[in-house]
Amino acid sequence: LGRFEEARDLYDRALELAPDHPDLLMAKGRCLVHSDDDLSEAAICFKKAVKAAPEIPDPLLHLVGCYMMDGKYNKARAAWRRADKIAHEDPEVVELGHALKQAEEEEEKE
């Protein structure tokens, strides 16, 4: 556990063989988020996963979370809206929408 650098290197090697594979892009993005690495690089992975699988809400949901962690609420809101259009009744989409709204309200208080 905690071998994020090694995992990132393995994801990079796998992505050399399949650069548009959404699951690999998602996995690398999650690795970057959990390793406290550069959130902007994680966001790039999630954006590529969205482009590779635009009909699936998961990459967008991870992108929303990444933007929220980075304090980029406008970008998070835009990504969430796209996820909501794809899977309006998905409980994860609904829950993340509530969490985003709460985070935005707390930011406004500061």
N, C-alpha and C positions, 0 to 999 in steps of 0.2 A: 504494500500500500504506500501511497505517496510517491510513486516513481513516475511523476508527471513528465519529467524531461525525457525519460526513456519512451514513455507512451507517445509523446508528441513526435519524437523521431520516427517511431513506427508508423504513426498516422501519416506523416509526411512521405515516407517510403511507399505506403499503400496508395496515397493520393497521386503519386507519380504514375502509378499504373492505371488508376481510375480517378482522374481529377474532378469529375462531376458526380461522383457517387454520393448521394445525399446522406446516407447513414455514416459514411466515413467523415464527411464534412461536419455533421452534427457531433460525432464522437470527438473529433479534434477540438471543436468549439467548446464542448463541455469540459474537456481536459484543460483547455486554456483558462476557462472560468474558475474551475476548482483549484488550479495551481496558482491562483492569484497572479497569473501572467497578464499580459496586455489585453484588456477588454476589447480594444479596437480590433485586434487580430481575431479574437473570438467572434466579434460581430461580422467580420468579413467571411468567416467560415459559415456562419448562419445565413448570411445573405446569399452566398453561393448555393447553399442547400435549398433555400427558397426558390432560387432560379432553376435549380435542377428538379425540384418537386413542388411546383406552385400550387398543386391541389391538396397538399398535406399541411395541416395547421401547425404541426410540431416545430418545424424550423422557425416559423414566425413567432411562436410562443417563446422559444429560447432566445430569439432576437429581442423580444420585448423585455424579458428578464435581464438580458445583458445590458440593454439601454437603461433600464431602471437602476441597475447596480452602478452604472456610470453617471447617473443623474441626468440623462438625456431623455426627459419625459415627453417632449414633443415627438421625437423619433419613436419612442416606445408607443405612444398613442397611435401614431400612423401605422406601425406594424401590427398593433392590436386590432385596429379597424380592418385590416386585410384578413387577419385570422378570423375575425368575427363574421366577415362575409363568407368565408369558406365553411365555417363550422359554428354557426350562430348558437346552436343548442348544446355544444360540447361543454361539459362541466368545467374543464380546464380553462377554456376560453372565458367563460363567465367568471370563474374565480379570479383569473388573472386580471380581468377587467376591473373587478372590485378592488383588488390589491393596487392596481395602477391608480385608480381614482383616489384611494386613500393616501397613497404616496404623494400624489399631486397636491392634495389638500394640505398635507403636512408641510410640504415645501412652501406653499403659499403663506402659511402661518409664520415661517421663519423670516 
